[in-house]
Amino acid sequence: MSTGAGIDYSAWDHIYVSDDEDMTSPFVDTPSLFRMRHRSRLEKMAEFQQRGEDLEDNFAECKRLLEEAQGRLRELEEGSEEDAEKEAELREIQAEVRKLKKDLKSFEKMMEEHRREEKKLPWNVDTISKEGFSKSVVNIKPVTKEETEEEKVEKHKAFVEKYAKEIKHFGMMRRWDDSQKYLSDNPHLVCDETANCLVVICIDLEIDEKHALMEQVAHQAIVMQFILDLAQTLKVDPRGCFRQFFSRIKTADKPYQDAFDHELESLKERVRTCAEARMENAMKELEEEEKQKRLGPGGLDPVEVYESLPKEMQKSFDEKNIQLLHYVIDKMDPEEGKYHMKRCIDSGLWVPDLGEGDDEEENNDEDEEDSETDKEEPPVNE
């Protein structure tokens, strides 16, 4: 029997399937007797198979011994020396080679008979078919290890470093079709890391006063967030449902579009607030750094100390008038003057040694000028 496709089914024309129930009777045999007969048949099958394996092993061993004997025979035949011992050994090996060849043919014949017997065996429930593969699937939720905060930070950092260029490119897209095609070509970008990175880019753009670009990237960040929310609702992988989001947003009704716009405006406001906070913190850090640089030897800020001084003392420092400073301190209460001078010294506004040195230099300059004028005056003739 054959079909038009050229497949020959003639091997299936005469099939006899043996079953253990062929020799059983529902009125005489019991289930235990049926199991006993089945076990007996399995044991006979195993014994028959073992006999075939033994024949193959014996054939392989005989073939190996024959090759070794033929190798020794060639060595003896190639030898130039001839004596009685070698001739006797040569005849012995020749006889062994003949015996092994005879045994090899015998094993071949027995193996061929075993194959013919195997083909004549009727099929049964255990031999009529064999499974191509076996697979068991247990429908349980795998136990996932919860990531620590440090692991999450490292994962986010590695992802952003690897795909920073692709994320920025997606953030600058404007058309729905372009965004969908780009995510189709780069499905690994559909994840929380991309959404977080887009928000960070928005804050950086707002700090740089690039407001239009910030709004564009914020739009793409909301797109990614809506895709992630849809995946969480459907309980599927985000990479498998982003097309559904684009199909819906393109033909969105007013409530869905209003929800999208509301989330977009909320994100923009949060970005502006965060950018302002970052700029304020940066200014505070800068002021603190400048303040630390200004601190005097006693750890006080000269600007704060100057602003806390009385007006007359401030004027003496503005004019760099030491005599005025001494005059103001002399008029003050001794404790108050001592308090203000100590703060001036601790802040570096007043350096006592330097101030005294300046006074001495000024006095020396005045003395030198007086001596020079004395020398220049001509003598008076009486």
FIVOBA-414084 format. One record per atom (N, C-alpha, C, CB): x, z, y. Coordinates in steps of 0.02 Angstrom, whole numbers, plus 50000, padded with zeros to 5 digits. Glycine has a CB too. Layout:
N
XZY
...
***
This chain:
382
500435000049941
500005000050000
500445000050062
499525006150000
500284996050112
500664995550174
500184994050230
501214990150169
500404995050290
500004993750350
500324988150389
499945000050393
499974986050442
500224980650483
500854982550520
499704978450533
500974989150529
501564991450566
502204990950524
501474998550589
502124989350459
502714988650416
502934995050382
503284986050456
502515000350384
502685006650352
502435006450280
502375012750390
502865008050233
502705007850162
502485014750139
503315005250120
501865015150116
501605021550091
501545021450014
500915023050122
501895017049981
501825016449908
502045022749872
502215010549882
502495026549904
502725032649872
502175037749866
503305035649911
501635036849903
501075041549903
500495039149859
500835042849974
500585033549825
500035030849785
499855035249726
500215023849760
500365038049693
500245042049632
500575048849642
500525038549568
500225053349672
500475060049686
500095065049643
500415061849761
500475069049606
500165074349567
500405080949594
500335073549490
499955084949617
500115091449646
499925096749596
499765092549715
500415100549573
500285105949526
500125112249565
500885106949479
499645115949541
499465122249572
499385127449518
498815121549614
499505133549536
499445138949487
498725139949465
499715145349515
498255137449504
497555138349486
497345133349432
497115137549547
497775128349415
497585123449363
497485126749296
498105118049358
497855132149284
497835135349219
497485142149222
498545136249191
497095143149273
496735149449280
495995148449274
496905152849346
495645153749259
494915153549253
494645159449292
494685153649179
494135158449332
493865163949371
493535169349328
493365161349420
493385167549262
493055172449219
493555176449178
492565168949174
494175173849171
494665177149128
495245179949169
494935172249075
495535175749214
496135177749251
495965182449309
496505171449278
496435186549322
496365191349377
496875189649431
496465198749351
496785192449492
497285191049545
497985193249525
497085194649609
498055198649488
498715200849468
499035195849420
498695207649435
498635192949375
498905187949329
499095181649367
498385186249274
498705179849417
498875174049458
499535175149494
498305172649509
499635181149522
500275182549556
500855182449507
500235189249591
500735184649445
501275184649395
501475177549378
501045188449332
500985173049371
501145166049355
501505162749414
500505162149337
501285164249473
501625161449532
502345163749536
501245163349596
502455170249523
503145172849524
503565169649469
503145180449517
503275168549412
503635165349357
503845158249375
503215165349293
503385154549409
503555147749429
504115147749481
502945144149456
504095152349527
504625152849578
505295154349545
504455158149630
505305158649495
505925160249461
506205154149424
505825166049411
505765150149393
505995144049360
506275139049411
505415140849320
505945138549468
506195134049520
506885136249545
505705133649579
506965142749554
507615145349576
508145144249524
507565152749593
507965145049461
508455143849407
508655136449404
508175146049340
508175132049412
508325124849411
508785122949470
507665120649413
508635125749528
509045124349587
509745127149579
508715127249649
509805133049549
510465136049538
510875131849490
510395143149511
510545128949439
510905124749392
511185118549427
510445122649335
510795115749473
511055110049511
511645111949555
510495107049554
511605117849587
512165120049629
512785121449587
511975126349667
512695124149528
513275125349484
513605118749463
513065129249421
513195113649449
513475107149430
513885104249488
512905102249410
513625104949549
513995102349607
514655106049617
513565102749670
514645112649608
515255116649615
515765114749562
515105124149611
515525113949499
515985112049445
516285105049456
515625112349377
515855100549481
516095093749495
516645093849549
515515089249517
516525097849602
517025098249656
517675101349631
516745102249714
517625106649589
518235109849562
518615105149516
518045116349525
518245101449475
518575096749429
518925091149469
518065093749380
518605088949521
518905083749562
519545086249596
518405081249615
519535092549619
520135095449650
520705095949600
519975102249679
520555098349539
521085098949488
521365092149469
520805102449426
520925087049466
521165080349449
521635077749502
520565075449441
521485078849567
521925076549620
522605080049617
521595077749689
522605086449601
523235090049595
523655087449536
523115097549586
523305086149480
523665083649420
523945076649433
523195083649359
523565072449467
523805065749483
524405066049530
523255061549513
524395070949575
524965071749620
525595073749582
524815076949674
525545078449536
526125080449495
526365074649452
525955086449451
525885070749427
526075064949384
526475059849425
525445061649354
526275058549487
526645053749528
527355056449542
526275052449594
527425062749554
528085065549566
528555064749506
528025072949584
528285065849447
528695065149386
528875057849374
528335067949325
528405053449387
528535046249375
529045043549425
527885042249379
529065046249485
529535043849535
530235046749525
529295045549605
530305052049485
530955055049473
531415050349435
530875061549434
532075050449454
532555045949422
532845048849358
533125044349470
532885055349353
533175058549294
532685058449236
533395065849309
532935057349177
532515057249117
532835061649063
532425049949090
532455066449039
532675070748985
532065072648943
533035077149012
532185076248889
531655077848842
531125082348873
531945081248779
531345087248915
530865091848945
530395088248993
531225097448982
530675083849034
530245080249081
529775075549046
530675076449131
530015072348992
529565067848955
528995071748924
529955064148900
529145077748899
528615081948870
528115084148923
528915088148835
528385086148982
527935088149037
527525082249062
528345091149096
527825076249062
527465070249084
526895068749037
527935064249088
527015069248971
526485067848922
525925073148928
526775067748850
526125079348942
525635084748949
525185083549010
525985091648954
525475081549065
525085080349125
524635074249117
525535079549186
524905069049083
524485063149071
523875064849029
524905057649036
523985069148979
523415071248938
522915075348980
523655075348877
523175079549025
522735083549068
522345079149114
523145088649108
522665073849141
522315069249186
521755065649150
522805064249216
521885063549088
521365060149049
520785064849035
521655057448983
520935071149018
520395075949004
519985077249067
520695082548977
520325078049124
519955079349186
519525073549206
520435081149242
519765067349196
519355061549212
518735061349168
519755055149203
518835063249105
518265063349059
517765068649080
518505064548987
518015074549099
517565079949122
517205077949186
517955086449134
517565074449231
517265072349294
516685067549282
517775069149338
516785062849236
516235058249219
515655061949188
516475052749172
515815067049148
515285070949116
514865074749168
515585075849065
515225077749216
514855081249269
514435076449310
515345084949315
514695070449323
514305065449360
513675063649323
514725059149373
513735062949257
513165061149216
512645066749217
513385059549143
512875073049210
512405078749211
512065079449279
512765085149193
512445078249332
512145078649399
511615073249408
512675078049453
511745067249381
511255061949387
510625063549347
511555055249362
510705066449287
510125068549248
509725073949284
510345071049179
510085078549317
509745083949353
509335081149412
510265089149380
509605076049445
509235072949500
508605069449475
509685067949538
508665066149416
508075062749388
507545067849368
508275058449326
507755073349339
507275078549321
506935081449383
507625084249281
507335082149438
507045084849499
506525080249528
507595086149550
506635073649522
506135068849547
505505068849506
506435061849548
505575070449441
504985070449397
504565076749403
505205069549325
504845081949434
504475088149440
503855087149483
504915093749469
503275089749463
502675089049504
502715093549566
502045090849463
502385091149619
502375095249679
501885101049670
502175090849739
502015106249707
501565112049707
501485114549779
501845117749660
501145120149786
501005122649853
501635124649891
500525128549849
502175125949855
502795128049887
503265122349903
503155132949842
503175116449870
503635110849880
503315104749912
503935108949815
502665104749922
502345098749948
502525097550021
501595099249940
502695102950057
502895102050127
503345107750147
502265101650173
503725106450199
504185111450227
504095111550303
504925109850208
504135117350331
504045117950403
504645114950440
503955125350424
504495111250494
505025108350534
505395113550575
504755103050580
505035118250602
505345123850639
504855129550640
505545121650712
505105135350653
504695141350655
504845145150719
504815145850593
504335147050756
504425150550819
503865155650828
504435145550878
504065161550848
503575166850861
503635168850934
503695173050814
503065169250966
503035171051037
502605177251044
502765165251081
502895182451073
502535188651085
502355188951159
502965194951063
501715189251173
501475188951241
501505195951273
500755186151244
502115197951292
502205204351326
502595203151391
502575209551280
502495207351439
502835206751502
503545209251496
502465210551558
504045205151512
504735207451505
504885213151554
505225201651516
505315217551530
505515223151572
506055220851620
505765229151528
505905221051684
506375218851735
506675224951770
506045214151786
507315224751780
507655230251814
507555229551889
508405230351796
507325234951920
507215234751992
507875234752029
506785240752014
507935230152077
508555229552114
508615235052166
508605222652148
509225237452176
509345242352229
509395238852296
509995246352214
509405242752349
509445239852416
510105236152426
509365245352470
510645238952400
511295235652406
511305229052369
511855240152378
511005228852310
510975222552271
510545217352308
510685223852201
509995219552339
509575214952377
509955212052436
508935218352400
510335216352471
510715214052529
511245208952507
511045219952565
511605210552453
512125205952428
511815199352406
512505209152370
511235199652373
510905193452350
510695189252410
510285195152307
510405192452461
510195188852521
510795185752556
509815193452569
511345189652561
511935187052596
512235181052560
512465192652602
512285181552493
512565175952454
512125169752460
512645177952381
511455170652458
510995164952463
511055161552531
510275167152451
511075165452584
511105162652652
511765159052662
511015168152705
512315161852638
512965158552645
512985151952609
513525163152620
512645151652552
512665145552511
512205140052539
512465147152439
511615141952565
511115136952586
510955137452661
510475137752545
511415139852702
511285140652773
511115133952805
511885143752809
511475128652788
511355122052818
510665119452800
511895117052795
510465120052736
509815117652715
509245121552747
509755118052639
509335128152755
508815132252785
508715130252859
508985139652779
509265129352895
509205127252965
508875120452972
509905127152998
509045115952926
508735109252928
507975109752917
509045104652875
507765113952870
507055114852858
506715118052919
506935119152795
507065122652952
506775125953010
506645121353069
507225131453032
506995115753072
506915111153129
506385105753115
507565107953145
506075105753057
505585100553041
504925101953075
505485099952965
504555096653090
503925097353127
503325094753089
503985093653193
503405089553047
502835086453013
502735089652945
502945078853006
502095090252925
501935093152860
502235089152803
501175093652851
502185082452807
502435078252752
503185078952744
502245070852765
503545079352800
504265080152796
504455086852764
504585079652866
504095092052783
504245098652754
504105098652679
503825104152789
503545095652659
503375095552588
503885091552548
502675092552578
504095085852573
504595081852538
505265085452533
504685075052573
505445088852587
506095092352587
506085098152536
506255095052657
505535101752531
505485107052481
505445104252410
504865111552495
505155098252403
505145095052337
505855093352315
504705088752338
506265091152362
506965089552346
507395095752340
507255084952399
507185101252372
507575107452371
507115113352353
507935108752439
506855113552292
506375118952275
506685125952275
506075117552207
507345126452272
507665133052272
507585136552339
508405132452256
507375132852391
507285135952457
506615139652462
507325130752511
506175138752414
505515142052417
505605149152390
504975138052375
505795153752434
505925160652413
505915165252474
506605161252376
505935171652462
505925176652516
506555176152560
505865183652488
507115174552529
507745174152567
507695168952623
508335172552521
507385163252608
507305158152660
506865160552717
507015151752629
506315163852701
505865166452753
506225171452797
505245169652722
506605176052766
506965181052806
507505177852849
507285186252760
507845172852822
508375169452860
508075165752920
508755164652815
507495162752912
507175159152967
506985164053023
506555155452943
506765170053005
506605174953057
507225177053095
506265181153026
507785177953060
508415179753093
508625174153141
508965181053041
508545167953119
508725162253163
508285162353225
508645155553126
507645164053218
507195164453276
507445169653327
506475166253254
507655175453302
507895180653347
508525178453384
508035187253308
508985175253347
509595172753379
509435167553433
510065169753327
508965163153419
508775158053469
508445161253530
508305152853438
508045166353520
507725169753576
508235173353619
507195174753550
508745176253588
509275179553626
509655174453668
509755183253579
509755168453640
510095163153676
509645159553726
510385158153627
509025162053733
508535159153780
508355151953763
508805159453850
508355150253698
508125143753674
507415144653647
508615140753619
506945145353693
506265147453673
505905142053634
505875149153735
505985135653652
505635130353616
505865129853543
505745123553651
506505130253533
506765130053465
506545136153425
507525129653465
506515141953459
506285148053425
505565147153399
506325154053472
505135144253440
504445143253419
504385138353361
504025140653478
504825133253360
504805128453305
505025131753239
505265122453321
505575135553241
505805138853181
505315144253158
506505141953192
504985147553205
504475152453188
503895149153151
504225156053251
503715143153171
503195139353136
503375138253063
503055132653171
504005136253050
504225135052981
504275141652942
504895131452981
504445147052977
504465153552943
503775155652919
504755158952990
503255154352960
502575155952939
502355151352882
502085155252999
502575145052883
502425140552827
502695143452762
502745133552840
503325145652763
503625148552703
503265154952682
504365149952714
503065159052731
502725165252715
502035163952684
502655169652777
501675158952709
501025157252680
501105154752608
500665151952722
501635150952595
501755148652526
501885154552480
502365143652524
502285159352502
502435165352462
501805169452451
502975169552495
501385170152501
500755173852493
500285170352444
500405174752561
500265163752447
499845160052400
500085160952329
499835152552419
500745160852319
501025161852252
500875168852226
501785160752253
500895173752270
500735180652249
499995181252231
500915185552304
499565177752268
498855177952252
498705174652185
498455174552308
499005168852174
498895165252111
499315167952053
499055157952121
499785172452068
500235175352018
500635169951981
499825179551967
500925165552021
501335160151994
501985159952033
500965153251998
502455155852009
503085154952044
502965151052109
503595151351999
503265153252164
503155149752228
503355142452225
503535153152283
503865140852185
504085133852181
503555129252150
504715133452141
503055132252117
502545128152084
501905127552123
502405130852018
501855130752182
501215130552218
501285128452291
500885137252214
501895126652313
501965124952384
501585118452400
502695124152403
501505114052350
501115107952363
500385109552376
501175103152303
500125114752343
499425116652355
499335119052427
499215122152306
499835122652453
499785124952523
499755119052570
500385129452541
500195114052561
500205108352607
499565104252601
500815103852593
499295103752540
498665100052532
498095103652569
498495099452457
498125110252569
497595114052602
497665114152677
497575121152576
498295114952702
498395115552774
498265108952809
499105117952789
498365103352774
498235096952806
497495095852820
498505091252762
497075098652777
496355097952785
496025104752795
496035094352725
496385109152830
496155116152835
495535116652879
496705120552864
495085121252860
494505122652902
494725127252959
493935125852860
494275128653004
494445132453064
494665139653048
493845132653111
494345143353003
494585150152989
495295150352962
494125153452939
495465145752917
496135145652889
496655143752942
496165140752829
496485138852984
496945136753037
497025142353089
496695130353071
496485145853103
496525151453151
496965157053123
495825154053167
496905158253059
497325163453028
498065161453031
497115164652955
498205155153020
498895152753025
499155153453096
498945145353002
498755151353145
498975151853215
499065159053236
498465148353261
498625163553212
498685170553230
499335173553203
498075174553203
499495171953141
500125174453113
500725171653150
500165172753038
500675165453171
501225162353208
501335165853275
501085154853219
500795167153311
500865170553376
501115177753366
500185170653413
500895181053313
501135187853300
501885187853286
500745190953241
502115182853248
502825182453234
503225181253298
502965176853182
502985176753340
503335175353403
503405181753445
502975169953443
502865185653448
502885191853487
503375196853457
502185194953491
503375197353392
503855201853359
504565199653371
503705202353284
504675193153370
505345190453382
505575192153453
505375182853371
505135191253501
505315192853571
505475200253578
504755190753619
505065204453548
505175211653552
505845213553520
504605215553519
505975210653463
506595212253427
507205209653466
506595209153357
507135203753496
507685201053536
507835205453596
507525193853559
507305207853630
507405212353686
507745218853665
506735213953720
507525221453608
507835227653583
508565226653567
507455230253522
508725220953537
509425219553520
509845218753583
509475213253478
509565215453634
509935214653696
510045221353730
509575209853743
509535225753730
509615232353760
510145236353722
508945236153759
510125235953656
510625239553617
511325236853631
510475239053543
511375230253639
512025227353653
512285229653721
511985219653651
511825230053771
512025232353837
512235239653835
511445231553887
511865243653797
512055250753791
512735251453758
511525254553751
512855247553706
513505247853672
514065245753719
513495243453609
513925240553759
514435238253807
514575243553860
514205231753840
514035246653885
514125251953934
514505257853905
513455254253961
514335259353842
514685264953809
515425263453799
514355266553742
515585257253782
516285255253774
516655255853841
516335248153746
516335253353895
516645253853961
516735261153982
516235250154013
516225265153965
516275272253982
516845275553945
515615275853967
516925273853881
517475276753842
518155274753870
517415274653769
518185268553896
518815266353926
518955269953992
518795258753938
518425271854029
518505275154093
518665282554088
517895274154134
518535285554031
518595292854024
519295295154046
518455295053952
519295300654084
519935303454107
520255307854055
519825307454170
520795311254072
521155315454024
520745321253998
521795318154055
520255323554038
519835329054015
519205326853981
519655333354072
519105320253971
518515317653936
517915316653980
518335322253881
517985316754046
517415315654091
517435308554119
517425320754148
516835306154134
516775299354162
516875299854238
516075296254145
517365296254266
517485296654338
516895294454380
518085292654357
516495289554355
515915287254393
515405292754399
515605281054360
515255296254343
514775301654345
515025307454389
514625304154274
515665308954384
515945314454425
515905312554498
516675315954404
516075306354516
516055304154586
515355304754614
516305296954592
514845302654574
514155302954598
513915310154607
513705299254551
514215314854572
514005321854578
514365325654634
514125325454512
514865322554666
515245325954719
514845326054784
515915322454731
514995330754828
514685330754895
514885324454934
514895337054935
514485322854984
514585316655022
515275316455056
514045315855073
515495322155082
516135322255117
516715320955069
516235328955154
516675323955009
517205322754959
517195315354937
517115327354897
516595312454929
516555305354912
516885301154966
515815303154902
516765303155030
517065299355085
517825299755084
516795301955151
518095305655066
518825306355063
519125301955009
519025313755051
518765301454952
519015296954898
518935289654918
518635298354832
518395288054953
518305281054975
518865278955023
517615280155008
519025283455069
519545281955119
520245283655096
519395285655183
520285286755037
520925288855010
521295293455061
521365282654991
520905297855089
521155302355141
521255309155110
520665302755201
521885310855097
522045317155064
521925323055111
522765317155039
522095322255174
521995327655221
521255329455228
522285325855290
520825324355228
520105325555231
519865329255168
519715319055239
520155327355111
519965330655048
520135338055051
520315327254989
520765339655075
520955346655080
520515350355130
521705347255101
520345347055184
519925350155235
519225351855206
519845345355296
518935347155167
518275348355138
518295354055088
518005341955104
518825354255047
518885359554997
518975366355030
519465358154949
519365366555084
519475372955119
518825375655148
519985372055175
518375371155168
517735373555197
517265376055143
517405367855236
517355373855080
516905375855025
517045382955002
516975370954966
516555385354964
516675391654929
517245390554879
516015394054892
517695395254870
518275394254826
518075392354755
518695400554824
517555395654728
517345394054660
517075386954656
516825399054636
516675385054705
516395378254705
516935373054714
515875377454761
517425374354759
517965369554768
518395368954705
518395371654825
518515374654673
518895374554611
518535370554557
519045381654586
517865371454553
517455367954504
517495360354515
516725370254508
517415358154578
517425350954592
518125347954580
517205349654664
518635351454599
519315348854589
519495348354515
519815353254625
519265353354476
519405353054403
519065346954372
519175359554368
518445345554392
518095339754365
518425333254388
517355339954387
518675333254450
519035327254474
519665326054434
519195327954549
520025331454417
520635330754378
520475328554307
521025337454377
519955331454275
519765329754206
519515322554201
519225334554180
519235319954255
518985313054253
519505307954275
518375312454297
520075310354302
520595305754324
520515303454396
520605299854280
520005306154432
519935304354502
520515307054545
519265306954530
520765312654524
521305315854562
521875317654515
521055322154599
522465315254531
523065316854492
523505321154537
523445310354466
523565327554525
523915332054571
524635329954584
523915339054545
525025328454531
525725326754540
525805320454582
526065325754472
525365315354567
525395309154603
525225310154677
524935304054572
524735314554689
524525315754758
525065319254797
523905319854759
525395324254766
525935327754801
526515323154813
526165333754761
526665318754765
527215314054773
527085309354831
527315309954709
526455307454839
526285302954894
526385306454961
525555300554888
526195313054962
526295316755024
527025317255043
526005323755019
527445318754991
528165319455005
528455312855028
528525321854942
528235307354997
528495300855017
528305299355089
528235295354971
527665301055107
527455299755176
527855303855225
526705301255184
527995310355208
528385314655253
529105312055260
528395321855227
529385309755202
530065307055204
530095300855248
530315305455134
529595296655242
529575290555283
529545292255357
528985286155263
529145297455374
529085299355444
529745302155471
528535304555452
530115306255429
530755309055451
531265303555462
531025313955399
531265298555415
531735293055423
531605289055487
531705288455361
530965287955502
530795284255562
531025287955625
530025282955565
530955294755624
531165298755682
531915298455692
530945305955675
532295298755635
533025298455641
533255291755667
533345299955573
532905286455646
533095279755669
532965278955744
532725274455629
532445281755767
532295281155839
532795285055881
531585283555854
533025290655851
533525294655887
534175290755894
533655301255851
534355287255842
534985283355843
534945277655893
535145280655774
534355274855900
534295268755942
534285270556016
533665264855924
534105276756033
534075278556105
534775278756135
533715285356116
534905275556193
535565275456223
535725282356253
535615269956277
536375284156259
536555290556289
536415290856363
537295292056276
536235296756387
536065297756459
536695299756496
535495303156468
536865295956549
537465297456591
537275302456646
537765290956623
537615307556648
537505312456701
537935311056760
537635319556675
***
